[in-house]
Amino acid sequence: MNSNSRFYFVLLSAGSAVGLGNVFLYPYLSFRLTGLFFIPYMIALALLGVPLLMLEFSIGQYFNKNIVDSFASVRKWLSGIGWLMLFNAFIAMSYYAVILSWHIIYIFVSFGLQWRSDAKAYFFSNVLRSGFFRGFTVFSLPVFIALIIAWAAIFFCIRKGHESMKKAFLIIFPFFVMLALLFLAYSLSLENALAGIYAFLKPDIRGLFGLDAWINAFSLAAVSLGLSFGIMHALGRKAGKGFVVGNSFIVAVFKLMSGIIIGFAVFSILGFLAIKNGTGISSLAFSGAGPEFTVLAQAFPFFYMPTLFSMLFFAFIGIFFVFGAASLAYSITHVLVHKFRTRHFNAAVFVSGFGFLLGLLFIISPGFYIMDIVSHFIYYNVVIGILLEAVAIGWFFDSWKIAHFISQNSSVNIGASWRIFIRYIAPLILLLLLLFRVKNDLLSYNSYPFAYVLIFGVGTVMLPMVAAFLMPQRIFDRR
């Protein structure tokens, strides 16, 4: 692999991983569980995240096929794993675009800081026109318009496949880094910022010995790296052979560093807001209903040049969702182009159009609550997809071939240890994560009506799985 290809491989895979997963989840878990949460998270990334990234990159490079046909090469009926990953990507992509549309709206309403009297009420009443599982025929016109703009941006990124993704990420990524450094520097200069950082990093040794910290660390490592969506397979395939081990570690380190940087900036702002409101940081740290940015937005009226900083903040967080939604969309268009021989432009139109239509479900009056259920239960889809992937390669394919391929194309000989991990350790960890999540969700989720949890939660898990493994065999046979 030449240095230019390696650079784009790192850029796209790191950008995709950063864009996926809740950007505020790592800071929140560090605050809630232990300021030392980076220790279990770092271990989880090393023991689970990195080997699974190596698996997905190497599948793309070894088989050199789209994700559906890659699993068909192992066993024809295992093609369902590839379809499941595409369905997972389609669902996540649709609500990512809606969240992006919220940030687009807030860039415009930053003029006048229109939420300043009551940020949460403004979001639910003025932006979403929200109702708690009522008003299914009512939708938010502002979000509808912003969603069109969001999908135009996503379409721009994927319209020419890998080439347009490279160019878009190359343009956006420097702004992302500059904005990250800007907000980190400015937030650290705020009054009471150190109190916020202390709340974020306050060491609690007891938390390290609690099961909750380790379950959350391994769960975050599994779902925050862009695994189980077909993204890393497609990027690995386009990158050519090699750099699997090195890029996997780079992506994991970049993900950890971005979480820590976001944590410093967020809790510096929360420390500042606590002083202004005369409240404790614990009462502000993402408590209550509503997205996290509605809490942070309360601090912007007190900032220097508040309108400008507000616009830049929402643009910065919006970039996460551009990266995430565009990566998910690309994983789907990659299959459409390379399996069904369609043009990149046509595939981009198809994915953008149907993604927009599914997103309409999340902009109706109860759409926020529907999205909350879907985004919670897609955890099962992701973990099940990774589990099936590990079992397929570990037990239905000669995993020595993959291990040898990785070692042959890198400076590290992973040998038998990686094969043992894929066959035994990874499936065990993933099964335990599923069991713990089922235990927590067994009675209810977030006190929502059972019927809606069943439809939008269990349905999110079951329908893609059933559809994936019932796809007609003749579709599997097309090349």
BAMIBA-588001 format. One line per field, with one value per residue (C-alpha): chain; residue in three letters; residue number from 1; x, y, z. Coordinates in pm, whole numbers, plus 50000, padded with zeros to 5 digits. Example, Ala and Ser with C-alpha at 12.3 -4.5 7.8 and 13.67 -1.06 7.14 Angstrom:
% residues 2
c = (A | A)
r = (ALA | SER)
k = (1 | 2)
east = (51230 | 51367)
north = (49550 | 49894)
up = (50780 | 50714)
***
This chain:
% residues 479
c = (A | A | A | A | A | A | A | A | A | A | A | A | A | A | A | A | A | A | A | A | A | A | A | A | A | A | A | A | A | A | A | A | A | A | A | A | A | A | A | A | A | A | A | A | A | A | A | A | A | A | A | A | A | A | A | A | A | A | A | A | A | A | A | A | A | A | A | A | A | A | A | A | A | A | A | A | A | A | A | A | A | A | A | A | A | A | A | A | A | A | A | A | A | A | A | A | A | A | A | A | A | A | A | A | A | A | A | A | A | A | A | A | A | A | A | A | A | A | A | A | A | A | A | A | A | A | A | A | A | A | A | A | A | A | A | A | A | A | A | A | A | A | A | A | A | A | A | A | A | A | A | A | A | A | A | A | A | A | A | A | A | A | A | A | A | A | A | A | A | A | A | A | A | A | A | A | A | A | A | A | A | A | A | A | A | A | A | A | A | A | A | A | A | A | A | A | A | A | A | A | A | A | A | A | A | A | A | A | A | A | A | A | A | A | A | A | A | A | A | A | A | A | A | A | A | A | A | A | A | A | A | A | A | A | A | A | A | A | A | A | A | A | A | A | A | A | A | A | A | A | A | A | A | A | A | A | A | A | A | A | A | A | A | A | A | A | A | A | A | A | A | A | A | A | A | A | A | A | A | A | A | A | A | A | A | A | A | A | A | A | A | A | A | A | A | A | A | A | A | A | A | A | A | A | A | A | A | A | A | A | A | A | A | A | A | A | A | A | A | A | A | A | A | A | A | A | A | A | A | A | A | A | A | A | A | A | A | A | A | A | A | A | A | A | A | A | A | A | A | A | A | A | A | A | A | A | A | A | A | A | A | A | A | A | A | A | A | A | A | A | A | A | A | A | A | A | A | A | A | A | A | A | A | A | A | A | A | A | A | A | A | A | A | A | A | A | A | A | A | A | A | A | A | A | A | A | A | A | A | A | A | A | A | A | A | A | A | A | A | A | A | A | A | A | A | A | A | A | A | A | A | A | A | A | A | A | A | A | A | A | A | A | A | A | A | A | A | A | A | A | A | A | A | A | A | A | A | A | A | A | A | A | A | A | A | A | A | A | A | A | A | A | A | A | A | A | A | A | A)
r = (MET | ASN | SER | ASN | SER | ARG | PHE | TYR | PHE | VAL | LEU | LEU | SER | ALA | GLY | SER | ALA | VAL | GLY | LEU | GLY | ASN | VAL | PHE | LEU | TYR | PRO | TYR | LEU | SER | PHE | ARG | LEU | THR | GLY | LEU | PHE | PHE | ILE | PRO | TYR | MET | ILE | ALA | LEU | ALA | LEU | LEU | GLY | VAL | PRO | LEU | LEU | MET | LEU | GLU | PHE | SER | ILE | GLY | GLN | TYR | PHE | ASN | LYS | ASN | ILE | VAL | ASP | SER | PHE | ALA | SER | VAL | ARG | LYS | TRP | LEU | SER | GLY | ILE | GLY | TRP | LEU | MET | LEU | PHE | ASN | ALA | PHE | ILE | ALA | MET | SER | TYR | TYR | ALA | VAL | ILE | LEU | SER | TRP | HIS | ILE | ILE | TYR | ILE | PHE | VAL | SER | PHE | GLY | LEU | GLN | TRP | ARG | SER | ASP | ALA | LYS | ALA | TYR | PHE | PHE | SER | ASN | VAL | LEU | ARG | SER | GLY | PHE | PHE | ARG | GLY | PHE | THR | VAL | PHE | SER | LEU | PRO | VAL | PHE | ILE | ALA | LEU | ILE | ILE | ALA | TRP | ALA | ALA | ILE | PHE | PHE | CYS | ILE | ARG | LYS | GLY | HIS | GLU | SER | MET | LYS | LYS | ALA | PHE | LEU | ILE | ILE | PHE | PRO | PHE | PHE | VAL | MET | LEU | ALA | LEU | LEU | PHE | LEU | ALA | TYR | SER | LEU | SER | LEU | GLU | ASN | ALA | LEU | ALA | GLY | ILE | TYR | ALA | PHE | LEU | LYS | PRO | ASP | ILE | ARG | GLY | LEU | PHE | GLY | LEU | ASP | ALA | TRP | ILE | ASN | ALA | PHE | SER | LEU | ALA | ALA | VAL | SER | LEU | GLY | LEU | SER | PHE | GLY | ILE | MET | HIS | ALA | LEU | GLY | ARG | LYS | ALA | GLY | LYS | GLY | PHE | VAL | VAL | GLY | ASN | SER | PHE | ILE | VAL | ALA | VAL | PHE | LYS | LEU | MET | SER | GLY | ILE | ILE | ILE | GLY | PHE | ALA | VAL | PHE | SER | ILE | LEU | GLY | PHE | LEU | ALA | ILE | LYS | ASN | GLY | THR | GLY | ILE | SER | SER | LEU | ALA | PHE | SER | GLY | ALA | GLY | PRO | GLU | PHE | THR | VAL | LEU | ALA | GLN | ALA | PHE | PRO | PHE | PHE | TYR | MET | PRO | THR | LEU | PHE | SER | MET | LEU | PHE | PHE | ALA | PHE | ILE | GLY | ILE | PHE | PHE | VAL | PHE | GLY | ALA | ALA | SER | LEU | ALA | TYR | SER | ILE | THR | HIS | VAL | LEU | VAL | HIS | LYS | PHE | ARG | THR | ARG | HIS | PHE | ASN | ALA | ALA | VAL | PHE | VAL | SER | GLY | PHE | GLY | PHE | LEU | LEU | GLY | LEU | LEU | PHE | ILE | ILE | SER | PRO | GLY | PHE | TYR | ILE | MET | ASP | ILE | VAL | SER | HIS | PHE | ILE | TYR | TYR | ASN | VAL | VAL | ILE | GLY | ILE | LEU | LEU | GLU | ALA | VAL | ALA | ILE | GLY | TRP | PHE | PHE | ASP | SER | TRP | LYS | ILE | ALA | HIS | PHE | ILE | SER | GLN | ASN | SER | SER | VAL | ASN | ILE | GLY | ALA | SER | TRP | ARG | ILE | PHE | ILE | ARG | TYR | ILE | ALA | PRO | LEU | ILE | LEU | LEU | LEU | LEU | LEU | LEU | PHE | ARG | VAL | LYS | ASN | ASP | LEU | LEU | SER | TYR | ASN | SER | TYR | PRO | PHE | ALA | TYR | VAL | LEU | ILE | PHE | GLY | VAL | GLY | THR | VAL | MET | LEU | PRO | MET | VAL | ALA | ALA | PHE | LEU | MET | PRO | GLN | ARG | ILE | PHE | ASP | ARG | ARG)
k = (1 | 2 | 3 | 4 | 5 | 6 | 7 | 8 | 9 | 10 | 11 | 12 | 13 | 14 | 15 | 16 | 17 | 18 | 19 | 20 | 21 | 22 | 23 | 24 | 25 | 26 | 27 | 28 | 29 | 30 | 31 | 32 | 33 | 34 | 35 | 36 | 37 | 38 | 39 | 40 | 41 | 42 | 43 | 44 | 45 | 46 | 47 | 48 | 49 | 50 | 51 | 52 | 53 | 54 | 55 | 56 | 57 | 58 | 59 | 60 | 61 | 62 | 63 | 64 | 65 | 66 | 67 | 68 | 69 | 70 | 71 | 72 | 73 | 74 | 75 | 76 | 77 | 78 | 79 | 80 | 81 | 82 | 83 | 84 | 85 | 86 | 87 | 88 | 89 | 90 | 91 | 92 | 93 | 94 | 95 | 96 | 97 | 98 | 99 | 100 | 101 | 102 | 103 | 104 | 105 | 106 | 107 | 108 | 109 | 110 | 111 | 112 | 113 | 114 | 115 | 116 | 117 | 118 | 119 | 120 | 121 | 122 | 123 | 124 | 125 | 126 | 127 | 128 | 129 | 130 | 131 | 132 | 133 | 134 | 135 | 136 | 137 | 138 | 139 | 140 | 141 | 142 | 143 | 144 | 145 | 146 | 147 | 148 | 149 | 150 | 151 | 152 | 153 | 154 | 155 | 156 | 157 | 158 | 159 | 160 | 161 | 162 | 163 | 164 | 165 | 166 | 167 | 168 | 169 | 170 | 171 | 172 | 173 | 174 | 175 | 176 | 177 | 178 | 179 | 180 | 181 | 182 | 183 | 184 | 185 | 186 | 187 | 188 | 189 | 190 | 191 | 192 | 193 | 194 | 195 | 196 | 197 | 198 | 199 | 200 | 201 | 202 | 203 | 204 | 205 | 206 | 207 | 208 | 209 | 210 | 211 | 212 | 213 | 214 | 215 | 216 | 217 | 218 | 219 | 220 | 221 | 222 | 223 | 224 | 225 | 226 | 227 | 228 | 229 | 230 | 231 | 232 | 233 | 234 | 235 | 236 | 237 | 238 | 239 | 240 | 241 | 242 | 243 | 244 | 245 | 246 | 247 | 248 | 249 | 250 | 251 | 252 | 253 | 254 | 255 | 256 | 257 | 258 | 259 | 260 | 261 | 262 | 263 | 264 | 265 | 266 | 267 | 268 | 269 | 270 | 271 | 272 | 273 | 274 | 275 | 276 | 277 | 278 | 279 | 280 | 281 | 282 | 283 | 284 | 285 | 286 | 287 | 288 | 289 | 290 | 291 | 292 | 293 | 294 | 295 | 296 | 297 | 298 | 299 | 300 | 301 | 302 | 303 | 304 | 305 | 306 | 307 | 308 | 309 | 310 | 311 | 312 | 313 | 314 | 315 | 316 | 317 | 318 | 319 | 320 | 321 | 322 | 323 | 324 | 325 | 326 | 327 | 328 | 329 | 330 | 331 | 332 | 333 | 334 | 335 | 336 | 337 | 338 | 339 | 340 | 341 | 342 | 343 | 344 | 345 | 346 | 347 | 348 | 349 | 350 | 351 | 352 | 353 | 354 | 355 | 356 | 357 | 358 | 359 | 360 | 361 | 362 | 363 | 364 | 365 | 366 | 367 | 368 | 369 | 370 | 371 | 372 | 373 | 374 | 375 | 376 | 377 | 378 | 379 | 380 | 381 | 382 | 383 | 384 | 385 | 386 | 387 | 388 | 389 | 390 | 391 | 392 | 393 | 394 | 395 | 396 | 397 | 398 | 399 | 400 | 401 | 402 | 403 | 404 | 405 | 406 | 407 | 408 | 409 | 410 | 411 | 412 | 413 | 414 | 415 | 416 | 417 | 418 | 419 | 420 | 421 | 422 | 423 | 424 | 425 | 426 | 427 | 428 | 429 | 430 | 431 | 432 | 433 | 434 | 435 | 436 | 437 | 438 | 439 | 440 | 441 | 442 | 443 | 444 | 445 | 446 | 447 | 448 | 449 | 450 | 451 | 452 | 453 | 454 | 455 | 456 | 457 | 458 | 459 | 460 | 461 | 462 | 463 | 464 | 465 | 466 | 467 | 468 | 469 | 470 | 471 | 472 | 473 | 474 | 475 | 476 | 477 | 478 | 479)
east = (50000 | 50148 | 50163 | 49882 | 49643 | 49743 | 49669 | 49318 | 49263 | 49346 | 49147 | 48826 | 48829 | 48915 | 48653 | 48391 | 48466 | 48460 | 48132 | 47955 | 47844 | 47716 | 47984 | 47875 | 47857 | 48222 | 48227 | 47898 | 48017 | 48343 | 48144 | 47886 | 48101 | 48455 | 48694 | 48921 | 48681 | 48951 | 49130 | 48856 | 48768 | 49130 | 49150 | 48819 | 48943 | 49263 | 49099 | 48778 | 48770 | 49111 | 49088 | 48738 | 48856 | 49134 | 48870 | 48654 | 48944 | 49094 | 48763 | 48739 | 49098 | 49113 | 48790 | 48803 | 48423 | 48129 | 48015 | 47727 | 47941 | 48227 | 48012 | 47865 | 48221 | 48230 | 47886 | 47611 | 47354 | 47590 | 47523 | 47245 | 47512 | 47609 | 47247 | 47193 | 47487 | 47339 | 46999 | 47171 | 47351 | 47028 | 46845 | 47130 | 47194 | 46833 | 46824 | 47178 | 47057 | 46767 | 47003 | 47220 | 46911 | 46863 | 47213 | 47151 | 46846 | 47045 | 47315 | 47045 | 46860 | 47192 | 47114 | 46942 | 47002 | 46633 | 46637 | 46788 | 46474 | 46422 | 46647 | 46462 | 46116 | 46234 | 46372 | 46062 | 45799 | 45950 | 46185 | 46026 | 45659 | 45682 | 45407 | 45444 | 45321 | 45042 | 44997 | 45133 | 45014 | 45180 | 45537 | 45790 | 45830 | 46166 | 46311 | 46165 | 46344 | 46665 | 46647 | 46650 | 46964 | 47120 | 47061 | 47198 | 47522 | 47531 | 47461 | 47749 | 47982 | 47876 | 47776 | 48097 | 48162 | 48506 | 48649 | 48389 | 48415 | 48790 | 48749 | 48466 | 48646 | 48970 | 48787 | 48587 | 48847 | 49081 | 48784 | 48683 | 49029 | 49053 | 48708 | 48795 | 49110 | 48924 | 48650 | 48900 | 49111 | 48815 | 48629 | 48940 | 48958 | 48605 | 48532 | 48502 | 48627 | 48861 | 48567 | 48399 | 48712 | 48750 | 48395 | 48486 | 48813 | 48745 | 48910 | 48696 | 48893 | 48579 | 48424 | 48701 | 48600 | 48235 | 48091 | 47895 | 48211 | 48348 | 48019 | 47984 | 48348 | 48319 | 47977 | 48118 | 48417 | 48183 | 47938 | 48148 | 48400 | 48170 | 48164 | 47882 | 47773 | 47990 | 48187 | 48525 | 48495 | 48437 | 48719 | 48956 | 48880 | 48941 | 49267 | 49439 | 49636 | 49812 | 49819 | 49535 | 49702 | 49843 | 49520 | 49313 | 49525 | 49519 | 49138 | 49106 | 49350 | 49182 | 48844 | 48978 | 49148 | 48839 | 48629 | 48873 | 48893 | 48514 | 48496 | 48734 | 48542 | 48195 | 48267 | 48454 | 48135 | 47923 | 48147 | 48102 | 47725 | 47700 | 47845 | 47612 | 47300 | 47401 | 47355 | 47570 | 47742 | 47567 | 47230 | 47345 | 47533 | 47285 | 46998 | 46639 | 46481 | 46630 | 46957 | 47273 | 47325 | 47015 | 47201 | 47522 | 47327 | 47224 | 47584 | 47620 | 47448 | 47728 | 48006 | 48221 | 48068 | 47784 | 47624 | 47950 | 48053 | 47707 | 47711 | 48060 | 47958 | 47659 | 47866 | 48133 | 47892 | 47713 | 48038 | 48025 | 47690 | 47804 | 48093 | 47865 | 47572 | 47796 | 47999 | 47684 | 47543 | 47871 | 47867 | 47526 | 47616 | 47934 | 47721 | 47477 | 47760 | 47976 | 47703 | 47435 | 47661 | 47480 | 47647 | 47769 | 47539 | 47230 | 47320 | 47365 | 47024 | 46861 | 47018 | 46957 | 46597 | 46501 | 46705 | 46511 | 46180 | 46264 | 46380 | 46028 | 45929 | 46154 | 46024 | 45657 | 45527 | 45634 | 45943 | 46194 | 46066 | 46052 | 46413 | 46512 | 46371 | 46523 | 46867 | 46863 | 46763 | 46994 | 47264 | 47136 | 47164 | 47524 | 47639 | 47452 | 47608 | 47959 | 47889 | 47768 | 48067 | 48314 | 48140 | 48130 | 48504 | 48608 | 48402 | 48287 | 48607 | 48971 | 49060 | 49427 | 49407 | 49288 | 49546 | 49822 | 49696 | 49709 | 50056 | 50188 | 50078 | 50192 | 50501 | 50328 | 50277 | 49942 | 49968 | 49740 | 49636 | 49411 | 49250 | 49177 | 49024 | 48793 | 48683 | 48634 | 48696 | 48507 | 48189 | 48191 | 48232 | 47962 | 47718 | 47772 | 47709 | 47383 | 47274 | 47345 | 47152 | 46855 | 46852 | 46832 | 46564 | 46358 | 46079 | 46069 | 46278 | 46258 | 45900 | 45767 | 45438 | 45508 | 45335 | 45570 | 45878 | 45759 | 45696 | 45990 | 46235 | 46191 | 46083 | 46411 | 46596 | 46380 | 46269 | 46620 | 46735 | 46439 | 46459 | 46837 | 46820 | 46509 | 46660 | 46608 | 46904 | 46919 | 47014 | 47300 | 47421 | 47452 | 47806)
north = (50000 | 50338 | 50623 | 50816 | 50520 | 50460 | 50824 | 50807 | 50469 | 50622 | 50939 | 50767 | 50491 | 50729 | 50981 | 50708 | 50570 | 50916 | 50999 | 50691 | 50645 | 50905 | 51175 | 51260 | 50902 | 50864 | 51191 | 51099 | 50749 | 50889 | 51133 | 50880 | 50575 | 50682 | 50949 | 50657 | 50523 | 50566 | 50265 | 50003 | 50172 | 50157 | 49790 | 49718 | 49888 | 49684 | 49350 | 49380 | 49685 | 49654 | 49279 | 49328 | 49620 | 49395 | 49133 | 49374 | 49540 | 49202 | 49057 | 49344 | 49297 | 48916 | 48844 | 49168 | 49162 | 49358 | 49258 | 49036 | 48838 | 48817 | 48615 | 48422 | 48309 | 48145 | 47980 | 48086 | 48114 | 48335 | 48612 | 48708 | 48854 | 49099 | 49196 | 49241 | 49482 | 49682 | 49699 | 49811 | 50083 | 50197 | 50236 | 50416 | 50637 | 50753 | 50881 | 51020 | 51243 | 51364 | 51450 | 51635 | 51831 | 51949 | 52093 | 52262 | 52434 | 52546 | 52699 | 52935 | 52998 | 53091 | 53437 | 53584 | 53267 | 53193 | 52916 | 53134 | 53154 | 52775 | 52556 | 52227 | 52374 | 52551 | 52228 | 52019 | 52284 | 52509 | 52273 | 51928 | 52018 | 51714 | 51506 | 51195 | 50918 | 51129 | 51334 | 51074 | 51280 | 51602 | 51677 | 51954 | 52173 | 52320 | 51972 | 51860 | 52144 | 52089 | 51717 | 51797 | 52006 | 51726 | 51471 | 51708 | 51723 | 51343 | 51298 | 51532 | 51306 | 50978 | 51081 | 50941 | 50666 | 50636 | 50930 | 51182 | 51044 | 51108 | 51462 | 51547 | 51409 | 51578 | 51913 | 51866 | 51699 | 52001 | 52218 | 51946 | 51941 | 52321 | 52352 | 52080 | 52267 | 52599 | 52472 | 52288 | 52604 | 52837 | 52605 | 52565 | 52945 | 52970 | 53053 | 52738 | 52518 | 52331 | 52231 | 52080 | 51893 | 51766 | 51628 | 51461 | 51309 | 51272 | 50938 | 50675 | 50355 | 50174 | 50238 | 50039 | 49732 | 49768 | 49548 | 49840 | 50026 | 49725 | 49636 | 49993 | 50005 | 49689 | 49795 | 50131 | 49963 | 49738 | 50001 | 50317 | 50210 | 50173 | 49792 | 49578 | 49828 | 49714 | 50040 | 49902 | 49613 | 49858 | 50089 | 49798 | 49669 | 50007 | 50053 | 49757 | 49502 | 49583 | 49820 | 49632 | 49615 | 49967 | 50131 | 49940 | 50081 | 50431 | 50427 | 50305 | 50566 | 50842 | 50738 | 50742 | 51080 | 51238 | 51118 | 51268 | 51600 | 51623 | 51540 | 51822 | 52074 | 51961 | 51953 | 52283 | 52434 | 52255 | 52391 | 52741 | 52694 | 52567 | 52896 | 53104 | 52908 | 52858 | 52481 | 52172 | 52011 | 51682 | 51846 | 51961 | 51655 | 51539 | 51491 | 51475 | 51428 | 51586 | 51574 | 51678 | 51990 | 52151 | 52154 | 52296 | 52555 | 52722 | 52841 | 53007 | 53338 | 53395 | 53330 | 53592 | 53655 | 53416 | 53396 | 53306 | 53049 | 52898 | 52859 | 52707 | 52466 | 52329 | 52309 | 52116 | 51862 | 51843 | 51725 | 51411 | 51326 | 51414 | 51170 | 50905 | 50933 | 50961 | 50655 | 50450 | 50562 | 50475 | 50121 | 50068 | 50228 | 50017 | 49701 | 49843 | 49944 | 49635 | 49372 | 49505 | 49697 | 50027 | 50367 | 50551 | 50844 | 50622 | 50432 | 50761 | 50885 | 50557 | 50552 | 50924 | 50903 | 50604 | 50730 | 51055 | 50867 | 50655 | 50970 | 51110 | 50865 | 51057 | 51407 | 51344 | 51460 | 51150 | 51109 | 51198 | 50918 | 50672 | 50760 | 50715 | 50362 | 50272 | 50409 | 50218 | 49884 | 49900 | 49812 | 49455 | 49464 | 49585 | 49333 | 49045 | 49141 | 49140 | 48810 | 48643 | 48782 | 48641 | 48302 | 48292 | 48354 | 48167 | 47851 | 47829 | 47950 | 47862 | 48157 | 48067 | 48209 | 48545 | 48546 | 48460 | 48727 | 48994 | 48886 | 48866 | 49222 | 49386 | 49410 | 49223 | 48847 | 48803 | 48424 | 48192 | 48450 | 48641 | 48315 | 48211 | 48552 | 48535 | 48177 | 48190 | 48517 | 48763 | 48551 | 48501 | 48874 | 48967 | 48709 | 48844 | 49200 | 49089 | 48909 | 49210 | 49439 | 49198 | 49185 | 49566 | 49592 | 49293 | 49482 | 49812 | 50085 | 50441 | 50385 | 50400 | 50222 | 49854 | 49851 | 50114 | 49945 | 49625 | 49788 | 50025 | 49845 | 49472 | 49538 | 49719 | 49405 | 49132 | 49269 | 49328 | 48985 | 48803 | 49000 | 48948 | 48570 | 48542 | 48730 | 48519 | 48294 | 48408 | 48755 | 48599 | 48437 | 48762 | 48892)
up = (50000 | 49906 | 50158 | 49987 | 50004 | 50365 | 50453 | 50309 | 50473 | 50812 | 50744 | 50633 | 50893 | 51179 | 51061 | 51030 | 51376 | 51535 | 51365 | 51500 | 51859 | 52102 | 52122 | 52477 | 52606 | 52706 | 52909 | 53076 | 53171 | 53307 | 53521 | 53638 | 53701 | 53780 | 53662 | 53581 | 53320 | 53056 | 53209 | 53148 | 52818 | 52700 | 52800 | 52625 | 52307 | 52316 | 52397 | 52194 | 51967 | 51797 | 51717 | 51575 | 51363 | 51237 | 51153 | 50951 | 50768 | 50681 | 50556 | 50308 | 50194 | 50194 | 50006 | 49802 | 49761 | 49892 | 50239 | 50122 | 49880 | 50130 | 50370 | 50076 | 50005 | 50349 | 50325 | 50092 | 50371 | 50573 | 50323 | 50563 | 50792 | 50519 | 50457 | 50832 | 50845 | 50557 | 50726 | 51048 | 50852 | 50688 | 51020 | 51194 | 50889 | 50887 | 51243 | 51221 | 50937 | 51154 | 51440 | 51187 | 51084 | 51443 | 51442 | 51109 | 51261 | 51562 | 51344 | 51209 | 51536 | 51696 | 51564 | 51866 | 52071 | 52042 | 52304 | 52578 | 52798 | 52818 | 52605 | 52650 | 52605 | 52290 | 52148 | 52211 | 52137 | 51871 | 51689 | 51720 | 51780 | 52003 | 52158 | 52374 | 52140 | 51999 | 51686 | 51445 | 51149 | 51271 | 51169 | 51225 | 50916 | 51033 | 51079 | 50745 | 50564 | 50759 | 50681 | 50309 | 50363 | 50569 | 50297 | 50034 | 50236 | 50274 | 49903 | 49822 | 50023 | 49859 | 49505 | 49350 | 49599 | 49752 | 49557 | 49675 | 50031 | 50028 | 49900 | 50140 | 50445 | 50337 | 50325 | 50646 | 50868 | 50909 | 51015 | 51260 | 51419 | 51432 | 51593 | 51845 | 51948 | 51955 | 52187 | 52404 | 52448 | 52501 | 52740 | 52956 | 52990 | 53131 | 53492 | 53710 | 53424 | 53660 | 53880 | 53578 | 53476 | 53832 | 53815 | 53484 | 53608 | 53982 | 54060 | 54227 | 54274 | 54387 | 54048 | 53880 | 54079 | 53990 | 53715 | 53571 | 53461 | 53275 | 53108 | 52984 | 52872 | 52661 | 52531 | 52424 | 52259 | 52061 | 51937 | 51900 | 51634 | 51336 | 51356 | 51213 | 50947 | 50656 | 50668 | 50771 | 50524 | 50238 | 50346 | 50396 | 50049 | 49885 | 50073 | 49911 | 50113 | 50436 | 50736 | 50908 | 51250 | 51243 | 51129 | 51384 | 51667 | 51517 | 51496 | 51856 | 51988 | 51788 | 51929 | 52285 | 52239 | 52084 | 52379 | 52628 | 52439 | 52417 | 52787 | 52881 | 52671 | 52782 | 53155 | 53142 | 52999 | 53261 | 53537 | 53396 | 53364 | 53721 | 53847 | 53628 | 53732 | 54093 | 54065 | 54103 | 53807 | 53882 | 53819 | 53475 | 53349 | 53089 | 53329 | 53220 | 52878 | 52569 | 52379 | 52558 | 52349 | 52504 | 52836 | 52690 | 52489 | 52816 | 52856 | 52516 | 52605 | 52858 | 52606 | 52438 | 52093 | 52181 | 51836 | 51664 | 51925 | 51921 | 51543 | 51554 | 51829 | 51642 | 51323 | 51516 | 51665 | 51330 | 51169 | 51383 | 51229 | 50877 | 50919 | 51066 | 50823 | 50516 | 50624 | 50677 | 50343 | 50170 | 50309 | 50145 | 49810 | 49801 | 49792 | 49538 | 49305 | 49335 | 49360 | 49130 | 48889 | 48930 | 48896 | 49205 | 49135 | 49102 | 49418 | 49606 | 49486 | 49592 | 49940 | 50002 | 49888 | 50099 | 50394 | 50379 | 50370 | 50673 | 50852 | 50823 | 51096 | 51335 | 51258 | 51337 | 51674 | 51872 | 51652 | 51925 | 52147 | 51858 | 51775 | 52139 | 52136 | 51797 | 51885 | 52213 | 52064 | 51763 | 52016 | 51986 | 51606 | 51623 | 51884 | 51716 | 51382 | 51529 | 51708 | 51388 | 51201 | 51455 | 51454 | 51072 | 51035 | 51349 | 51299 | 50937 | 50773 | 50813 | 51034 | 51003 | 50651 | 50780 | 51061 | 50814 | 50574 | 50846 | 50962 | 50607 | 50533 | 50856 | 51073 | 51356 | 51362 | 51536 | 51512 | 51704 | 51965 | 51724 | 51602 | 51962 | 52026 | 51723 | 51793 | 52167 | 52351 | 52131 | 52106 | 52484 | 52557 | 52304 | 52442 | 52794 | 52673 | 52514 | 52831 | 53051 | 52813 | 52797 | 53177 | 53195 | 52925 | 53035 | 53207 | 53019 | 52862 | 52992 | 53116 | 52759 | 52679 | 52621 | 52283 | 52142 | 52286 | 52122 | 51784 | 51757 | 51987 | 51943 | 51584 | 51518 | 51626 | 51477 | 51141 | 50999 | 51119 | 50967 | 50643 | 50616 | 50635 | 50419 | 50125 | 49809 | 49733 | 49372 | 49495 | 49685 | 49364 | 49169 | 49126)
***
